[in-house]
């Protein structure tokens, strides 16, 4: 996978999350919506279960501030791109590309 494709995935996922979150102010719904929309962007994302991913990644987390919510949302996107899609970029590189695009 090339950096351009990763960048496009990050852009599409961020935009889907931000749009839904700004309309409903519910991060969980926005993340599920984002993952449902992103299934069409890459074949490896077609079989994901958004609810399972959120439960798995959010265990023990306290998402009481906007900063923590922004970080968690970025971590979900990075997980999808790194572990599900199979990016060769590091988590640090992906996080640097993702976090500035998330509005929480």
Secondary structure, 3 states (H helix, E strand, C coil): CCHHHHHHHHHHHHHHHHHHHHHHCCHHHHHHHHHHHHCCCCHHHCCCCHHHHHHHHHCCCCCCCHHHHHHHHHHHHHHHHHHHHCCCCCHHHHHHHHHHHCCC
